[in-house]
Amino acid sequence: MRFNTIFFLLILSCLCVALAQTTYEDCCFKYVNEMKPRTQRHAVKYREQVVDGGCNIPAIIFTMRKGRELCTNPRERWVGDLMKKIDKKRPYPKKDKKQRRL
């Protein structure tokens, strides 16, 4: 009886350690070669993927209106142009006009 309990606890602890070490990173593994102008209009934001951990290629990840994400090569000229277009569309936060007097 004791052997079964010890064996069960040993298996359970190994399983917990194995599951704790597994990470699910949101990484790109390949690039989209091109994006048509019609598709580019649907891009609302982007983020940069750097090479570290499980992510082994640099990428710019564009998020479309409906949430779809497309991975692109940051060295492509059209990628930089699209990033600039998105930055121009993005509203800047308003500055607070009220100032505190001490």
C-alpha positions in Angstrom: 0.0 0.0 0.0 2.8 2.4 0.9 4.6 1.6 -2.3 1.5 2.6 -4.4 1.1 5.9 -2.6 4.8 6.8 -3.0 4.8 5.8 -6.6 1.6 7.9 -7.2 3.1 10.9 -5.5 6.4 10.5 -7.5 4.5 10.4 -10.8 2.3 13.3 -9.8 5.3 15.5 -8.9 7.1 14.7 -12.1 4.0 15.6 -14.1 3.7 18.9 -12.3 7.3 19.8 -13.0 7.0 18.8 -16.6 3.9 20.9 -17.1 5.4 23.9 -15.2 8.4 24.0 -17.6 6.3 24.1 -20.7 5.7 27.6 -22.1 3.4 28.6 -24.9 5.0 31.6 -26.5 3.2 33.5 -29.2 5.9 33.3 -31.9 6.1 33.5 -35.6 8.0 30.7 -37.4 7.6 32.0 -41.0 6.8 35.2 -42.8 4.0 36.3 -45.1 5.8 37.1 -48.4 3.5 40.0 -49.5 0.3 41.7 -48.4 -2.0 43.2 -51.0 -3.0 46.9 -50.6 -6.6 45.8 -49.8 -5.3 43.6 -47.0 -3.0 46.3 -45.7 -5.9 48.6 -45.2 -7.3 46.2 -42.5 -4.1 46.4 -40.4 -4.9 48.3 -37.1 -1.8 47.7 -35.0 1.6 46.0 -35.0 4.1 44.6 -32.5 7.7 43.5 -32.8 9.0 40.0 -32.1 12.6 39.9 -31.0 14.9 36.8 -31.1 14.9 35.3 -27.6 13.7 32.2 -25.9 11.5 30.2 -28.2 11.2 32.9 -30.8 14.0 32.3 -33.3 13.3 34.9 -36.1 12.8 38.7 -35.9 9.3 39.7 -37.1 6.7 42.5 -37.2 3.3 41.1 -36.4 0.4 43.0 -37.8 -3.0 42.6 -36.2 -6.0 43.0 -38.5 -9.5 44.4 -37.7 -11.0 41.0 -36.9 -8.0 39.9 -34.8 -6.1 37.9 -37.3 -2.3 38.2 -37.0 0.2 38.2 -39.9 3.9 37.8 -39.4 6.2 39.8 -41.7 9.9 40.3 -42.4 11.0 43.6 -40.7 13.7 44.0 -43.4 11.1 44.4 -46.2 10.5 48.0 -47.3 6.7 47.6 -47.5 6.6 46.5 -43.9 8.2 49.8 -42.8 5.8 51.8 -44.9 2.8 50.0 -43.4 4.1 50.6 -39.9 4.4 54.4 -40.7 0.8 54.4 -42.0 -0.5 52.8 -38.9 1.5 55.2 -36.7 -0.1 58.2 -38.6 -3.6 56.7 -38.0 -3.1 56.0 -34.3 -4.4 58.8 -32.1 -2.0 60.3 -29.7 -3.1 60.6 -26.0 -4.5 64.0 -25.1 -2.5 66.0 -22.7 -4.1 67.1 -19.5 -4.6 70.9 -19.7 -5.3 71.2 -16.0 -2.2 71.9 -14.0 -1.9 71.5 -10.3 -0.7 74.5 -8.4 1.3 73.8 -5.3 
